[in-house]
Amino acid sequence: MTARLAGSDGLRYTPSGLPTLRLRVAHTSQQQEGGRNRAVEIETEVVTFGDTARRLAQLPTGEQIRLSGFLDRKGVKYPTLELHVTEFELFSPQSGPD
C-alpha cells in the first residue's frame, strides 16, 4: 500500500523494551470495480515494532511511503483488523501507484 504519513503518537516501548509505533496513514487511489473507476480515500491506523518503528518515527508527517506487512486483529478483545507494518520504503512517484 502506498500512503502518506498523517501523524503518530510517538515512539513508545513495550514492557519488554521493544520499540513500537502507532501511526495514522492516508491512502488515495483510483481502483477498478465492476468495470468502473472508483475513488478510494482512507485514513487508518497501523502499528509497527522494532527497527521498523524506530526508522518510521524519524520520518516527517506528509512523507509518502510504501508499506508492506500483514493483517491481524487489533487484540484479543478487539477483532478489528489492523495492519502490522514489517517493511517500508520511501515512495517515488516514478515507481507508480499501488
N, C-alpha and C positions, 0 to 999 in steps of 0.2 A: 504494500500500500504506500502510495506517495502522499505525504501530508505536510502541513505547516505546523510548527510548534506554536501552540496557543497559550501555553503557560504551564507552570508546575508549582508544587508546594515545597519544592526544595529537596535536596538530598537528605535522606534520613538513614538510619541504621536499624536493622532487626536486632532483637535481643542477643543474637549470636554474633553481632558485629558485621553482618553482611550489608553493604550499601544497597539502598532501594530508592526508587524514584517513581512517583506517580505524576504523570503529566497529561495535559489535555492536548489533543491534536485535532486539526481541522482538515478535512478532505473535500475537494471539489473536483468533479469529473463529469463527463458525458458517457453514458452507457447505453448499449442496445438492449431493449426489452420488448418482446412481441413485435419485432420489426420496426420499432420506433426509437428515436433518441430520447433518453431520459436524463435530466439534470440531477446529479447526486451531490448533495451538500450535507455533511455531517460534522459534528464535533463530538468527540468521545474521549474517555479517559483510558490510558494504557498504563501498564506497570512494567518495570524492568529492575534487574538486580545485578550486583557485582560490578565488573569493569564497564559494562554497557551503561549502567546507571551513572557511574562517575563521568563517563565521556558525554552522555546526553545532558547531564546537569550543567555542563560548561557551555552549551550552545545557547545563543540568544533567542528570545521569543521572536517568531516570524521566520525562523530558518526553515527552509524546505528540506525534507528528509525522506528517504525511502526506508520503510520499516519492514522487518520480517520477524516471525516468531510463531507462536501457537495460541490457540484459544483454549481457555479453561474457565470454569465457573469462578466467580469472584471469591467465594468462600463456602464453607460447609453449610452455613445458614443462608447464603446468597447464591441462588442458582443462575444469576445473571451472567452472561458471557463477558469475558474480559480478555483483551489481547495482552499476552506476555511478550514483550519485545526482547529478542535474543540477539539481533543484529540490526545495524542501521548504516546508512551511508548518506552523505550529503547529496541532495538531488540536483542534477544538472539538467536544465531544460532540453539540451541536445540529446539526452538519453531517452526522451519520450515519456508520456504519462502512462500510468497503470490502468 
